[in-house]
Each structure stands twice: as structure tokens, then as C-alpha cells.
Amino acid sequence: MYKKNKSVTYPNPVKDIVTINSASKIENFKIFDFTGKLVYSIDVNASKKEINLSKLQTGTYTVNIKSEDGIETTNIIKK
């Protein structure tokens, strides 16, 4: 089930560390490149999490945030 965004992902664009802050508990966080390939996945089990993305190449990524309320999709830009 896809919901309106109840979480915030910042900063955007991101250099190394991205923070996800959600109104509900985040179950997992997945990042996909422009081809749809899964490039990063982590189980979170918290409402706030800092994630190190320094190993990702520069570009635009699609982020899926699965929480107790459903799945949210957003984009982030990696510097």
C-alpha cells in the first residue's frame, strides 16, 4: 500500500549521510538506481535513522521507505 509522504529524507541533495525521519516506525529502506537495480537496502526498525551513502556514485536514486503505515517513494540526489 502506497501512502502520502509521512517521512522526511534530508539533506537532499546528500553528500554522505542521509537522515530519514518518520511519524511511524520505519521497517526498511531501499535505494534503487535509475535502471531500477537495488543498490542499497537496510532494515531499520526505528522512526529515525542516519544512513551512510558515501559509497554510492553521484546521481539520482529512487528511495522506498517501508513503515507501519505502508510504503513511501521519494527521490534523492547523491552529490
C-alpha positions in Angstrom: 0.0 0.0 0.0 1.5 3.3 -1.1 0.8 6.3 1.1 1.4 10.1 1.0 4.7 11.0 2.4 4.8 11.0 6.2 8.5 10.8 6.4 11.3 13.3 5.6 14.6 12.4 4.0 17.3 15.0 4.3 19.5 16.6 3.2 18.7 16.4 -0.4 21.0 16.5 -2.3 23.1 14.3 0.0 26.9 14.1 0.1 27.5 11.2 2.5 24.9 10.9 5.4 21.2 10.9 4.8 18.7 11.1 7.6 15.2 9.5 7.5 12.7 10.8 10.0 9.2 9.3 10.0 6.0 9.7 12.0 5.8 5.9 12.3 8.4 3.2 12.8 10.4 2.5 9.6 10.8 -1.2 8.8 13.3 -0.9 5.9 14.8 1.5 3.5 15.7 0.6 -0.1 17.6 2.6 -2.8 17.3 1.9 -6.5 19.4 3.4 -9.3 17.9 4.9 -12.5 17.7 1.4 -14.1 15.7 0.0 -11.2 18.5 -2.0 -9.8 18.6 -2.3 -6.0 21.8 -0.7 -4.8 21.2 -0.4 -1.1 18.9 -2.0 1.5 18.8 -1.8 5.3 16.4 -3.0 8.0 15.7 0.0 10.3 13.1 -0.8 13.0 13.1 2.9 14.3 11.4 6.2 13.4 14.7 8.0 12.7 17.9 6.7 11.1 21.1 8.1 9.7 22.5 6.2 6.7 25.9 6.5 5.2 25.6 6.7 1.4 29.2 7.7 0.7 29.8 4.5 -1.4 27.1 5.4 -3.9 28.0 7.1 -7.1 26.8 10.6 -8.0 23.3 10.5 -9.4 19.6 10.4 -8.8 18.1 7.5 -6.8 14.6 6.3 -6.0 14.0 5.5 -2.3 11.4 3.2 -0.9 10.7 3.6 2.8 8.5 0.8 4.2 6.9 1.7 7.5 4.0 0.6 9.7 1.8 2.9 7.5 2.8 1.5 4.1 5.5 2.2 1.5 6.6 5.7 0.5 8.6 6.5 -2.5 10.8 9.5 -3.0 13.9 10.6 -4.9 17.3 11.7 -3.6 20.2 13.2 -5.4 23.7 12.0 -4.4 26.5 14.6 -4.9 
